[in-house]
Amino acid sequence: MYYKVTIDETSRNTPKDESTRFNQEVTTHKTLDEVRKYLAERYGGKIPERRARNTVYVDGKDGKGQPVGFLHSYWNADLSHAPVDKWYQTDWVCVTEVNETPVLVN
């Protein structure tokens, strides 16, 4: 068993514009403590606050939404993207517990 962190990075010019995914980052970690440390390092020393409106949901087998992650939004900038000065970035962060079973395919 291990934990997979999937971060879908999206961007837009203003918070009111339609967003577009420009990158997906997937990492694996042995423990939840490693996941917490990774997220804290990525987002400046602490895991972003989870507020009800920033929760990511997926439909479960019962048809009800199950919380699976959170959103983290911020203004971002990178000189390599000139002439774009900055963009509004929203990261969709989901953590999954993975239990693998080997399967022989004939």
Protein Blocks (a to p, Z undefined) as FASTA:
>chain_A
ZZdddddddddfbfkbccddfbdcddddfbfklmmmmmmmmnoopacdddfklcccdddf
kopacdfbdcdddddddfklpcbfbdcdddddddddddddddddZZ
